[in-house]
Amino acid sequence: MSEKDIAAVLQYRYGDGLVYLPKDRPRDVLKVASQLGFIDAEGYLTRKGRALLARYSYGY
């Protein structure tokens, strides 16, 4: 799983930063994103996650 794959999932978030997983995406992506520090334990996008989105130009 690449950072680009993770960034593609992180773009699915509510206005407050809570990330949600579309049905067509594997649940493992959120687990890996959390382990790598892109989302916190509650499922919110972290500063590191916002930086990842900026690198892959997903409009954050």
Rosetta blueprint (number, residue, H / E / L):
1 M L
2 S L
3 E H
4 K H
5 D H
6 I H
7 A H
8 A H
9 V H
10 L H
11 Q L
12 Y L
13 R E
14 Y L
15 G L
16 D L
17 G L
18 L E
19 V E
20 Y L
21 L L
22 P L
23 K L
24 D L
25 R L
26 P L
27 R L
28 D H
29 V H
30 L H
31 K H
32 V H
33 A H
34 S H
35 Q H
36 L L
37 G L
38 F L
39 I E
40 D L
41 A L
42 E L
43 G L
44 Y E
45 L E
46 T L
47 R H
48 K H
49 G H
50 R H
51 A H
52 L H
53 L H
54 A H
55 R H
56 Y L
57 S L
58 Y L
59 G L
60 Y L
